[in-house]
């Protein structure tokens, strides 16, 4: 969870800085491209994380110490 939040902040902060620079240069078209690309990058990142954790959830929980007794708990 912390890793995905950190990557989201990394992409968001970088995109915000770049968009601010481009808007300051009155380059609206490039700013919109950066905003669109960063949005797509964040969505792809979220899909990859969700897919990875959905597939390997039990293995990840076992790595953190879950046992056969605690694993089926909701």
mmCIF file of the N, C-alpha and C atoms, coordinates in Angstrom:
data_MODEL
# 
_entry.id   MODEL 
# 
loop_
_atom_site.group_PDB 
_atom_site.id 
_atom_site.type_symbol 
_atom_site.label_atom_id 
_atom_site.label_alt_id 
_atom_site.label_comp_id 
_atom_site.label_asym_id 
_atom_site.label_entity_id 
_atom_site.label_seq_id 
_atom_site.pdbx_PDB_ins_code 
_atom_site.Cartn_x 
_atom_site.Cartn_y 
_atom_site.Cartn_z 
_atom_site.occupancy 
_atom_site.B_iso_or_equiv 
_atom_site.pdbx_formal_charge 
_atom_site.auth_seq_id 
_atom_site.auth_comp_id 
_atom_site.auth_asym_id 
_atom_site.auth_atom_id 
_atom_site.pdbx_PDB_model_num 
ATOM 1   N N  . UNK A 1 1  ? 0.823   -1.182  0.000   1.00 0.00 ? 1  UNK A N  1 
ATOM 2   C CA . UNK A 1 1  ? 0.000   0.000   0.000   1.00 0.00 ? 1  UNK A CA 1 
ATOM 3   C C  . UNK A 1 1  ? 0.872   1.252   0.000   1.00 0.00 ? 1  UNK A C  1 
ATOM 4   N N  . UNK A 1 2  ? 1.906   1.248   0.813   1.00 0.00 ? 2  UNK A N  1 
ATOM 5   C CA . UNK A 1 2  ? 2.809   2.399   0.853   1.00 0.00 ? 2  UNK A CA 1 
ATOM 6   C C  . UNK A 1 2  ? 3.552   2.580   -0.463  1.00 0.00 ? 2  UNK A C  1 
ATOM 7   N N  . UNK A 1 3  ? 3.923   1.469   -1.082  1.00 0.00 ? 3  UNK A N  1 
ATOM 8   C CA . UNK A 1 3  ? 4.646   1.562   -2.355  1.00 0.00 ? 3  UNK A CA 1 
ATOM 9   C C  . UNK A 1 3  ? 3.761   2.149   -3.440  1.00 0.00 ? 3  UNK A C  1 
ATOM 10  N N  . UNK A 1 4  ? 2.520   1.690   -3.522  1.00 0.00 ? 4  UNK A N  1 
ATOM 11  C CA . UNK A 1 4  ? 1.630   2.222   -4.554  1.00 0.00 ? 4  UNK A CA 1 
ATOM 12  C C  . UNK A 1 4  ? 1.299   3.690   -4.302  1.00 0.00 ? 4  UNK A C  1 
ATOM 13  N N  . UNK A 1 5  ? 1.157   4.069   -3.041  1.00 0.00 ? 5  UNK A N  1 
ATOM 14  C CA . UNK A 1 5  ? 0.922   5.486   -2.726  1.00 0.00 ? 5  UNK A CA 1 
ATOM 15  C C  . UNK A 1 5  ? 2.138   6.324   -3.081  1.00 0.00 ? 5  UNK A C  1 
ATOM 16  N N  . UNK A 1 6  ? 3.329   5.811   -2.800  1.00 0.00 ? 6  UNK A N  1 
ATOM 17  C CA . UNK A 1 6  ? 4.551   6.545   -3.115  1.00 0.00 ? 6  UNK A CA 1 
ATOM 18  C C  . UNK A 1 6  ? 4.713   6.736   -4.623  1.00 0.00 ? 6  UNK A C  1 
ATOM 19  N N  . UNK A 1 7  ? 4.420   5.713   -5.388  1.00 0.00 ? 7  UNK A N  1 
ATOM 20  C CA . UNK A 1 7  ? 4.523   5.834   -6.845  1.00 0.00 ? 7  UNK A CA 1 
ATOM 21  C C  . UNK A 1 7  ? 3.474   6.801   -7.377  1.00 0.00 ? 7  UNK A C  1 
ATOM 22  N N  . UNK A 1 8  ? 2.268   6.767   -6.814  1.00 0.00 ? 8  UNK A N  1 
ATOM 23  C CA . UNK A 1 8  ? 1.230   7.706   -7.224  1.00 0.00 ? 8  UNK A CA 1 
ATOM 24  C C  . UNK A 1 8  ? 1.613   9.143   -6.933  1.00 0.00 ? 8  UNK A C  1 
ATOM 25  N N  . UNK A 1 9  ? 2.195   9.385   -5.773  1.00 0.00 ? 9  UNK A N  1 
ATOM 26  C CA . UNK A 1 9  ? 2.647   10.741  -5.416  1.00 0.00 ? 9  UNK A CA 1 
ATOM 27  C C  . UNK A 1 9  ? 3.811   11.157  -6.310  1.00 0.00 ? 9  UNK A C  1 
ATOM 28  N N  . UNK A 1 10 ? 4.711   10.226  -6.593  1.00 0.00 ? 10 UNK A N  1 
ATOM 29  C CA . UNK A 1 10 ? 5.840   10.513  -7.469  1.00 0.00 ? 10 UNK A CA 1 
ATOM 30  C C  . UNK A 1 10 ? 5.360   10.968  -8.841  1.00 0.00 ? 10 UNK A C  1 
ATOM 31  N N  . UNK A 1 11 ? 4.451   10.236  -9.421  1.00 0.00 ? 11 UNK A N  1 
ATOM 32  C CA . UNK A 1 11 ? 3.928   10.584  -10.740 1.00 0.00 ? 11 UNK A CA 1 
ATOM 33  C C  . UNK A 1 11 ? 3.140   11.890  -10.669 1.00 0.00 ? 11 UNK A C  1 
ATOM 34  N N  . UNK A 1 12 ? 2.299   12.021  -9.667  1.00 0.00 ? 12 UNK A N  1 
ATOM 35  C CA . UNK A 1 12 ? 1.475   13.219  -9.536  1.00 0.00 ? 12 UNK A CA 1 
ATOM 36  C C  . UNK A 1 12 ? 2.280   14.483  -9.307  1.00 0.00 ? 12 UNK A C  1 
ATOM 37  N N  . UNK A 1 13 ? 3.276   14.423  -8.442  1.00 0.00 ? 13 UNK A N  1 
ATOM 38  C CA . UNK A 1 13 ? 4.096   15.607  -8.154  1.00 0.00 ? 13 UNK A CA 1 
ATOM 39  C C  . UNK A 1 13 ? 4.934   15.997  -9.367  1.00 0.00 ? 13 UNK A C  1 
ATOM 40  N N  . UNK A 1 14 ? 5.489   15.011  -10.042 1.00 0.00 ? 14 UNK A N  1 
ATOM 41  C CA . UNK A 1 14 ? 6.275   15.296  -11.243 1.00 0.00 ? 14 UNK A CA 1 
ATOM 42  C C  . UNK A 1 14 ? 5.427   15.895  -12.343 1.00 0.00 ? 14 UNK A C  1 
ATOM 43  N N  . UNK A 1 15 ? 4.240   15.335  -12.531 1.00 0.00 ? 15 UNK A N  1 
ATOM 44  C CA . UNK A 1 15 ? 3.341   15.856  -13.560 1.00 0.00 ? 15 UNK A CA 1 
ATOM 45  C C  . UNK A 1 15 ? 2.865   17.261  -13.212 1.00 0.00 ? 15 UNK A C  1 
ATOM 46  N N  . UNK A 1 16 ? 2.580   17.506  -11.945 1.00 0.00 ? 16 UNK A N  1 
ATOM 47  C CA . UNK A 1 16 ? 2.111   18.832  -11.540 1.00 0.00 ? 16 UNK A CA 1 
ATOM 48  C C  . UNK A 1 16 ? 3.187   19.886  -11.779 1.00 0.00 ? 16 UNK A C  1 
ATOM 49  N N  . UNK A 1 17 ? 4.424   19.557  -11.470 1.00 0.00 ? 17 UNK A N  1 
ATOM 50  C CA . UNK A 1 17 ? 5.519   20.498  -11.705 1.00 0.00 ? 17 UNK A CA 1 
ATOM 51  C C  . UNK A 1 17 ? 5.698   20.768  -13.194 1.00 0.00 ? 17 UNK A C  1 
ATOM 52  N N  . UNK A 1 18 ? 5.653   19.706  -13.976 1.00 0.00 ? 18 UNK A N  1 
ATOM 53  C CA . UNK A 1 18 ? 5.826   19.864  -15.437 1.00 0.00 ? 18 UNK A CA 1 
ATOM 54  C C  . UNK A 1 18 ? 4.681   20.652  -16.049 1.00 0.00 ? 18 UNK A C  1 
ATOM 55  N N  . UNK A 1 19 ? 3.469   20.378  -15.635 1.00 0.00 ? 19 UNK A N  1 
ATOM 56  C CA . UNK A 1 19 ? 2.307   21.111  -16.145 1.00 0.00 ? 19 UNK A CA 1 
ATOM 57  C C  . UNK A 1 19 ? 2.403   22.582  -15.757 1.00 0.00 ? 19 UNK A C  1 
ATOM 58  N N  . UNK A 1 20 ? 2.830   22.873  -14.541 1.00 0.00 ? 20 UNK A N  1 
ATOM 59  C CA . UNK A 1 20 ? 2.973   24.268  -14.104 1.00 0.00 ? 20 UNK A CA 1 
ATOM 60  C C  . UNK A 1 20 ? 3.987   25.012  -14.963 1.00 0.00 ? 20 UNK A C  1 
ATOM 61  N N  . UNK A 1 21 ? 5.097   24.348  -15.256 1.00 0.00 ? 21 UNK A N  1 
ATOM 62  C CA . UNK A 1 21 ? 6.118   24.974  -16.106 1.00 0.00 ? 21 UNK A CA 1 
ATOM 63  C C  . UNK A 1 21 ? 5.554   25.249  -17.486 1.00 0.00 ? 21 UNK A C  1 
ATOM 64  N N  . UNK A 1 22 ? 4.857   24.275  -18.048 1.00 0.00 ? 22 UNK A N  1 
ATOM 65  C CA . UNK A 1 22 ? 4.311   24.434  -19.403 1.00 0.00 ? 22 UNK A CA 1 
ATOM 66  C C  . UNK A 1 22 ? 3.220   25.500  -19.455 1.00 0.00 ? 22 UNK A C  1 
ATOM 67  N N  . UNK A 1 23 ? 2.405   25.567  -18.417 1.00 0.00 ? 23 UNK A N  1 
ATOM 68  C CA . UNK A 1 23 ? 1.377   26.612  -18.396 1.00 0.00 ? 23 UNK A CA 1 
ATOM 69  C C  . UNK A 1 23 ? 2.011   27.991  -18.236 1.00 0.00 ? 23 UNK A C  1 
ATOM 70  N N  . UNK A 1 24 ? 3.109   28.053  -17.501 1.00 0.00 ? 24 UNK A N  1 
ATOM 71  C CA . UNK A 1 24 ? 3.833   29.310  -17.375 1.00 0.00 ? 24 UNK A CA 1 
ATOM 72  C C  . UNK A 1 24 ? 4.414   29.770  -18.701 1.00 0.00 ? 24 UNK A C  1 
ATOM 73  N N  . UNK A 1 25 ? 4.740   28.802  -19.560 1.00 0.00 ? 25 UNK A N  1 
ATOM 74  C CA . UNK A 1 25 ? 5.256   29.114  -20.893 1.00 0.00 ? 25 UNK A CA 1 
ATOM 75  C C  . UNK A 1 25 ? 4.126   29.305  -21.906 1.00 0.00 ? 25 UNK A C  1 
ATOM 76  N N  . UNK A 1 26 ? 2.898   29.229  -21.436 1.00 0.00 ? 26 UNK A N  1 
ATOM 77  C CA . UNK A 1 26 ? 1.699   29.351  -22.262 1.00 0.00 ? 26 UNK A CA 1 
ATOM 78  C C  . UNK A 1 26 ? 1.607   28.253  -23.329 1.00 0.00 ? 26 UNK A C  1 
ATOM 79  N N  . UNK A 1 27 ? 2.073   27.072  -22.968 1.00 0.00 ? 27 UNK A N  1 
ATOM 80  C CA . UNK A 1 27 ? 2.020   25.908  -23.861 1.00 0.00 ? 27 UNK A CA 1 
ATOM 81  C C  . UNK A 1 27 ? 0.941   24.954  -23.357 1.00 0.00 ? 27 UNK A C  1 
ATOM 82  N N  . UNK A 1 28 ? -0.290  25.320  -23.585 1.00 0.00 ? 28 UNK A N  1 
ATOM 83  C CA . UNK A 1 28 ? -1.433  24.577  -23.056 1.00 0.00 ? 28 UNK A CA 1 
ATOM 84  C C  . UNK A 1 28 ? -1.524  23.166  -23.647 1.00 0.00 ? 28 UNK A C  1 
ATOM 85  N N  . UNK A 1 29 ? -1.221  23.014  -24.923 1.00 0.00 ? 29 UNK A N  1 
ATOM 86  C CA . UNK A 1 29 ? -1.343  21.714  -25.582 1.00 0.00 ? 29 UNK A CA 1 
ATOM 87  C C  . UNK A 1 29 ? -0.403  20.683  -24.945 1.00 0.00 ? 29 UNK A C  1 
ATOM 88  N N  . UNK A 1 30 ? 0.850   21.059  -24.732 1.00 0.00 ? 30 UNK A N  1 
ATOM 89  C CA . UNK A 1 30 ? 1.812   20.140  -24.110 1.00 0.00 ? 30 UNK A CA 1 
ATOM 90  C C  . UNK A 1 30 ? 1.440   19.846  -22.660 1.00 0.00 ? 30 UNK A C  1 
ATOM 91  N N  . UNK A 1 31 ? 0.904   20.836  -21.967 1.00 0.00 ? 31 UNK A N  1 
ATOM 92  C CA . UNK A 1 31 ? 0.474   20.618  -20.582 1.00 0.00 ? 31 UNK A CA 1 
ATOM 93  C C  . UNK A 1 31 ? -0.656  19.595  -20.531 1.00 0.00 ? 31 UNK A C  1 
ATOM 94  N N  . UNK A 1 32 ? -1.580  19.677  -21.470 1.00 0.00 ? 32 UNK A N  1 
ATOM 95  C CA . UNK A 1 32 ? -2.670  18.701  -21.519 1.00 0.00 ? 32 UNK A CA 1 
ATOM 96  C C  . UNK A 1 32 ? -2.157  17.309  -21.844 1.00 0.00 ? 32 UNK A C  1 
ATOM 97  N N  . UNK A 1 33 ? -1.134  17.212  -22.702 1.00 0.00 ? 33 UNK A N  1 
ATOM 98  C CA . UNK A 1 33 ? -0.548  15.910  -23.020 1.00 0.00 ? 33 UNK A CA 1 
ATOM 99  C C  . UNK A 1 33 ? 0.122   15.290  -21.785 1.00 0.00 ? 33 UNK A C  1 
ATOM 100 N N  . UNK A 1 34 ? 0.848   16.111  -21.046 1.00 0.00 ? 34 UNK A N  1 
ATOM 101 C CA . UNK A 1 34 ? 1.498   15.614  -19.829 1.00 0.00 ? 34 UNK A CA 1 
ATOM 102 C C  . UNK A 1 34 ? 0.455   15.144  -18.829 1.00 0.00 ? 34 UNK A C  1 
ATOM 103 N N  . UNK A 1 35 ? -0.599  15.916  -18.667 1.00 0.00 ? 35 UNK A N  1 
ATOM 104 C CA . UNK A 1 35 ? -1.667  15.544  -17.740 1.00 0.00 ? 35 UNK A CA 1 
ATOM 105 C C  . UNK A 1 35 ? -2.324  14.234  -18.162 1.00 0.00 ? 35 UNK A C  1 
ATOM 106 N N  . UNK A 1 36 ? -2.593  14.082  -19.441 1.00 0.00 ? 36 UNK A N  1 
ATOM 107 C CA . UNK A 1 36 ? -3.195  12.841  -19.942 1.00 0.00 ? 36 UNK A CA 1 
ATOM 108 C C  . UNK A 1 36 ? -2.273  11.651  -19.768 1.00 0.00 ? 36 UNK A C  1 
ATOM 109 N N  . UNK A 1 37 ? -0.993  11.842  -20.089 1.00 0.00 ? 37 UNK A N  1 
ATOM 110 C CA . UNK A 1 37 ? -0.028  10.750  -19.948 1.00 0.00 ? 37 UNK A CA 1 
ATOM 111 C C  . UNK A 1 37 ? 0.138   10.327  -18.497 1.00 0.00 ? 37 UNK A C  1 
ATOM 112 N N  . UNK A 1 38 ? 0.169   11.280  -17.587 1.00 0.00 ? 38 UNK A N  1 
ATOM 113 C CA . UNK A 1 38 ? 0.331   10.926  -16.174 1.00 0.00 ? 38 UNK A CA 1 
ATOM 114 C C  . UNK A 1 38 ? -0.915  10.215  -15.641 1.00 0.00 ? 38 UNK A C  1 
ATOM 115 N N  . UNK A 1 39 ? -2.080  10.623  -16.108 1.00 0.00 ? 39 UNK A N  1 
ATOM 116 C CA . UNK A 1 39 ? -3.312  9.944   -15.690 1.00 0.00 ? 39 UNK A CA 1 
ATOM 117 C C  . UNK A 1 39 ? -3.317  8.497   -16.168 1.00 0.00 ? 39 UNK A C  1 
ATOM 118 N N  . UNK A 1 40 ? -2.938  8.292   -17.414 1.00 0.00 ? 40 UNK A N  1 
ATOM 119 C CA . UNK A 1 40 ? -2.879  6.926   -17.950 1.00 0.00 ? 40 UNK A CA 1 
ATOM 120 C C  . UNK A 1 40 ? -1.832  6.106   -17.204 1.00 0.00 ? 40 UNK A C  1 
ATOM 121 N N  . UNK A 1 41 ? -0.692  6.703   -16.903 1.00 0.00 ? 41 UNK A N  1 
ATOM 122 C CA . UNK A 1 41 ? 0.362   5.999   -16.183 1.00 0.00 ? 41 UNK A CA 1 
ATOM 123 C C  . UNK A 1 41 ? -0.100  5.575   -14.788 1.00 0.00 ? 41 UNK A C  1 
ATOM 124 N N  . UNK A 1 42 ? -0.818  6.437   -14.103 1.00 0.00 ? 42 UNK A N  1 
ATOM 125 C CA . UNK A 1 42 ? -1.333  6.094   -12.779 1.00 0.00 ? 42 UNK A CA 1 
ATOM 126 C C  . UNK A 1 42 ? -2.374  4.972   -12.878 1.00 0.00 ? 42 UNK A C  1 
ATOM 127 N N  . UNK A 1 43 ? -3.245  5.028   -13.875 1.00 0.00 ? 43 UNK A N  1 
ATOM 128 C CA . UNK A 1 43 ? -4.253  3.975   -14.051 1.00 0.00 ? 43 UNK A CA 1 
ATOM 129 C C  . UNK A 1 43 ? -3.609  2.635   -14.393 1.00 0.00 ? 43 UNK A C  1 
ATOM 130 N N  . UNK A 1 44 ? -2.612  2.646   -15.275 1.00 0.00 ? 44 UNK A N  1 
ATOM 131 C CA . UNK A 1 44 ? -1.914  1.401   -15.617 1.00 0.00 ? 44 UNK A CA 1 
ATOM 132 C C  . UNK A 1 44 ? -1.204  0.845   -14.389 1.00 0.00 ? 44 UNK A C  1 
ATOM 133 N N  . UNK A 1 45 ? -0.583  1.722   -13.622 1.00 0.00 ? 45 UNK A N  1 
ATOM 134 C CA . UNK A 1 45 ? 0.086   1.311   -12.392 1.00 0.00 ? 45 UNK A CA 1 
ATOM 135 C C  . UNK A 1 45 ? -0.906  0.663   -11.423 1.00 0.00 ? 45 UNK A C  1 
ATOM 136 N N  . UNK A 1 46 ? -2.071  1.255   -11.275 1.00 0.00 ? 46 UNK A N  1 
ATOM 137 C CA . UNK A 1 46 ? -3.088  0.701   -10.375 1.00 0.00 ? 46 UNK A CA 1 
ATOM 138 C C  . UNK A 1 46 ? -3.563  -0.661  -10.854 1.00 0.00 ? 46 UNK A C  1 
ATOM 139 N N  . UNK A 1 47 ? -3.770  -0.811  -12.152 1.00 0.00 ? 47 UNK A N  1 
ATOM 140 C CA . UNK A 1 47 ? -4.228  -2.093  -12.700 1.00 0.00 ? 47 UNK A CA 1 
ATOM 141 C C  . UNK A 1 47 ? -3.171  -3.177  -12.493 1.00 0.00 ? 47 UNK A C  1 
ATOM 142 N N  . UNK A 1 48 ? -1.909  -2.833  -12.700 1.00 0.00 ? 48 UNK A N  1 
ATOM 143 C CA . UNK A 1 48 ? -0.830  -3.807  -12.504 1.00 0.00 ? 48 UNK A CA 1 
ATOM 144 C C  . UNK A 1 48 ? -0.763  -4.239  -11.047 1.00 0.00 ? 48 UNK A C  1 
ATOM 145 N N  . UNK A 1 49 ? -0.830  -3.282  -10.126 1.00 0.00 ? 49 UNK A N  1 
ATOM 146 C CA . UNK A 1 49 ? -0.802  -3.622  -8.698  1.00 0.00 ? 49 UNK A CA 1 
ATOM 147 C C  . UNK A 1 49 ? -2.000  -4.471  -8.299  1.00 0.00 ? 49 UNK A C  1 
ATOM 148 N N  . UNK A 1 50 ? -3.189  -4.077  -8.729  1.00 0.00 ? 50 UNK A N  1 
ATOM 149 C CA . UNK A 1 50 ? -4.384  -4.849  -8.380  1.00 0.00 ? 50 UNK A CA 1 
ATOM 150 C C  . UNK A 1 50 ? -4.306  -6.274  -8.916  1.00 0.00 ? 50 UNK A C  1 
ATOM 151 N N  . UNK A 1 51 ? -3.863  -6.418  -10.138 1.00 0.00 ? 51 UNK A N  1 
ATOM 152 C CA . UNK A 1 51 ? -3.742  -7.749  -10.731 1.00 0.00 ? 51 UNK A CA 1 
ATOM 153 C C  . UNK A 1 51 ? -2.707  -8.580  -9.986  1.00 0.00 ? 51 UNK A C  1 
ATOM 154 N N  . UNK A 1 52 ? -1.547  -7.988  -9.710  1.00 0.00 ? 52 UNK A N  1 
ATOM 155 C CA . UNK A 1 52 ? -0.491  -8.706  -9.007  1.00 0.00 ? 52 UNK A CA 1 
ATOM 156 C C  . UNK A 1 52 ? -0.953  -9.173  -7.635  1.00 0.00 ? 52 UNK A C  1 
ATOM 157 N N  . UNK A 1 53 ? -1.567  -8.262  -6.875  1.00 0.00 ? 53 UNK A N  1 
ATOM 158 C CA . UNK A 1 53 ? -1.986  -8.625  -5.527  1.00 0.00 ? 53 UNK A CA 1 
ATOM 159 C C  . UNK A 1 53 ? -3.186  -9.566  -5.520  1.00 0.00 ? 53 UNK A C  1 
ATOM 160 N N  . UNK A 1 54 ? -4.034  -9.495  -6.518  1.00 0.00 ? 54 UNK A N  1 
ATOM 161 C CA . UNK A 1 54 ? -5.159  -10.427 -6.603  1.00 0.00 ? 54 UNK A CA 1 
ATOM 162 C C  . UNK A 1 54 ? -4.667  -11.845 -6.883  1.00 0.00 ? 54 UNK A C  1 
ATOM 163 N N  . UNK A 1 55 ? -3.646  -11.954 -7.711  1.00 0.00 ? 55 UNK A N  1 
ATOM 164 C CA . UNK A 1 55 ? -3.124  -13.276 -8.065  1.00 0.00 ? 55 UNK A CA 1 
ATOM 165 C C  . UNK A 1 55 ? -2.311  -13.881 -6.919  1.00 0.00 ? 55 UNK A C  1 
ATOM 166 N N  . UNK A 1 56 ? -1.461  -13.062 -6.287  1.00 0.00 ? 56 UNK A N  1 
ATOM 167 C CA . UNK A 1 56 ? -0.529  -13.583 -5.286  1.00 0.00 ? 56 UNK A CA 1 
ATOM 168 C C  . UNK A 1 56 ? -0.894  -13.205 -3.855  1.00 0.00 ? 56 UNK A C  1 
ATOM 169 N N  . UNK A 1 57 ? -2.163  -12.931 -3.587  1.00 0.00 ? 57 UNK A N  1 
ATOM 170 C CA . UNK A 1 57 ? -2.564  -12.464 -2.262  1.00 0.00 ? 57 UNK A CA 1 
ATOM 171 C C  . UNK A 1 57 ? -2.229  -13.472 -1.163  1.00 0.00 ? 57 UNK A C  1 
ATOM 172 N N  . UNK A 1 58 ? -2.572  -14.725 -1.355  1.00 0.00 ? 58 UNK A N  1 
ATOM 173 C CA . UNK A 1 58 ? -2.291  -15.731 -0.327  1.00 0.00 ? 58 UNK A CA 1 
ATOM 174 C C  . UNK A 1 58 ? -0.790  -15.873 -0.071  1.00 0.00 ? 58 UNK A C  1 
ATOM 175 N N  . UNK A 1 59 ? 0.001   -15.872 -1.134  1.00 0.00 ? 59 UNK A N  1 
ATOM 176 C CA . UNK A 1 59 ? 1.453   -15.993 -0.970  1.00 0.00 ? 59 UNK A CA 1 
ATOM 177 C C  . UNK A 1 59 ? 2.025   -14.795 -0.219  1.00 0.00 ? 59 UNK A C  1 
ATOM 178 N N  . UNK A 1 60 ? 1.533   -13.600 -0.535  1.00 0.00 ? 60 UNK A N  1 
ATOM 179 C CA . UNK A 1 60 ? 2.013   -12.393 0.139   1.00 0.00 ? 60 UNK A CA 1 
ATOM 180 C C  . UNK A 1 60 ? 1.631   -12.424 1.619   1.00 0.00 ? 60 UNK A C  1 
ATOM 181 N N  . UNK A 1 61 ? 0.401   -12.847 1.911   1.00 0.00 ? 61 UNK A N  1 
ATOM 182 C CA . UNK A 1 61 ? -0.027  -12.930 3.309   1.00 0.00 ? 61 UNK A CA 1 
ATOM 183 C C  . UNK A 1 61 ? 0.787   -13.961 4.078   1.00 0.00 ? 61 UNK A C  1 
ATOM 184 N N  . UNK A 1 62 ? 1.104   -15.075 3.447   1.00 0.00 ? 62 UNK A N  1 
ATOM 185 C CA . UNK A 1 62 ? 1.947   -16.088 4.102   1.00 0.00 ? 62 UNK A CA 1 
ATOM 186 C C  . UNK A 1 62 ? 3.350   -15.535 4.363   1.00 0.00 ? 62 UNK A C  1 
ATOM 187 N N  . UNK A 1 63 ? 3.850   -14.725 3.432   1.00 0.00 ? 63 UNK A N  1 
ATOM 188 C CA . UNK A 1 63 ? 5.159   -14.099 3.626   1.00 0.00 ? 63 UNK A CA 1 
ATOM 189 C C  . UNK A 1 63 ? 5.172   -13.212 4.865   1.00 0.00 ? 63 UNK A C  1 
ATOM 190 N N  . UNK A 1 64 ? 4.045   -12.571 5.150   1.00 0.00 ? 64 UNK A N  1 
ATOM 191 C CA . UNK A 1 64 ? 3.946   -11.697 6.314   1.00 0.00 ? 64 UNK A CA 1 
ATOM 192 C C  . UNK A 1 64 ? 3.518   -12.430 7.580   1.00 0.00 ? 64 UNK A C  1 
ATOM 193 N N  . UNK A 1 65 ? 3.416   -13.753 7.513   1.00 0.00 ? 65 UNK A N  1 
ATOM 194 C CA . UNK A 1 65 ? 3.200   -14.517 8.723   1.00 0.00 ? 65 UNK A CA 1 
ATOM 195 C C  . UNK A 1 65 ? 1.828   -15.138 8.899   1.00 0.00 ? 65 UNK A C  1 
ATOM 196 N N  . UNK A 1 66 ? 0.963   -15.081 7.918   1.00 0.00 ? 66 UNK A N  1 
ATOM 197 C CA . UNK A 1 66 ? -0.355  -15.705 8.040   1.00 0.00 ? 66 UNK A CA 1 
ATOM 198 C C  . UNK A 1 66 ? -0.213  -17.220 8.047   1.00 0.00 ? 66 UNK A C  1 
ATOM 199 N N  . UNK A 1 67 ? -1.042  -17.874 8.839   1.00 0.00 ? 67 UNK A N  1 
ATOM 200 C CA . UNK A 1 67 ? -1.019  -19.328 8.896   1.00 0.00 ? 67 UNK A CA 1 
ATOM 201 C C  . UNK A 1 67 ? -2.305  -19.867 8.251   1.00 0.00 ? 67 UNK A C  1 
ATOM 202 N N  . UNK A 1 68 ? -2.403  -21.191 8.205   1.00 0.00 ? 68 UNK A N  1 
ATOM 203 C CA . UNK A 1 68 ? -3.606  -21.807 7.640   1.00 0.00 ? 68 UNK A CA 1 
ATOM 204 C C  . UNK A 1 68 ? -4.843  -21.480 8.454   1.00 0.00 ? 68 UNK A C  1 
ATOM 205 N N  . UNK A 1 69 ? -4.671  -21.166 9.726   1.00 0.00 ? 69 UNK A N  1 
ATOM 206 C CA . UNK A 1 69 ? -5.809  -20.825 10.592  1.00 0.00 ? 69 UNK A CA 1 
ATOM 207 C C  . UNK A 1 69 ? -6.276  -19.409 10.338  1.00 0.00 ? 69 UNK A C  1 
ATOM 208 N N  . UNK A 1 70 ? -5.342  -18.468 10.205  1.00 0.00 ? 70 UNK A N  1 
ATOM 209 C CA . UNK A 1 70 ? -5.717  -17.066 10.056  1.00 0.00 ? 70 UNK A CA 1 
ATOM 210 C C  . UNK A 1 70 ? -5.978  -16.649 8.613   1.00 0.00 ? 70 UNK A C  1 
ATOM 211 N N  . UNK A 1 71 ? -5.512  -17.402 7.652   1.00 0.00 ? 71 UNK A N  1 
ATOM 212 C CA . UNK A 1 71 ? -5.652  -17.030 6.243   1.00 0.00 ? 71 UNK A CA 1 
ATOM 213 C C  . UNK A 1 71 ? -7.102  -16.926 5.772   1.00 0.00 ? 71 UNK A C  1 
ATOM 214 N N  . UNK A 1 72 ? -7.997  -17.853 6.145   1.00 0.00 ? 72 UNK A N  1 
ATOM 215 C CA . UNK A 1 72 ? -9.367  -17.737 5.642   1.00 0.00 ? 72 UNK A CA 1 
ATOM 216 C C  . UNK A 1 72 ? -10.219 -16.651 6.326   1.00 0.00 ? 72 UNK A C  1 
ATOM 217 N N  . UNK A 1 73 ? -9.699  -15.991 7.347   1.00 0.00 ? 73 UNK A N  1 
ATOM 218 C CA . UNK A 1 73 ? -10.489 -14.968 8.036   1.00 0.00 ? 73 UNK A CA 1 
ATOM 219 C C  . UNK A 1 73 ? -10.729 -13.769 7.110   1.00 0.00 ? 73 UNK A C  1 
ATOM 220 N N  . UNK A 1 74 ? -11.942 -13.189 7.157   1.00 0.00 ? 74 UNK A N  1 
ATOM 221 C CA . UNK A 1 74 ? -12.242 -12.053 6.254   1.00 0.00 ? 74 UNK A CA 1 
ATOM 222 C C  . UNK A 1 74 ? -11.548 -10.779 6.610   1.00 0.00 ? 74 UNK A C  1 
# 
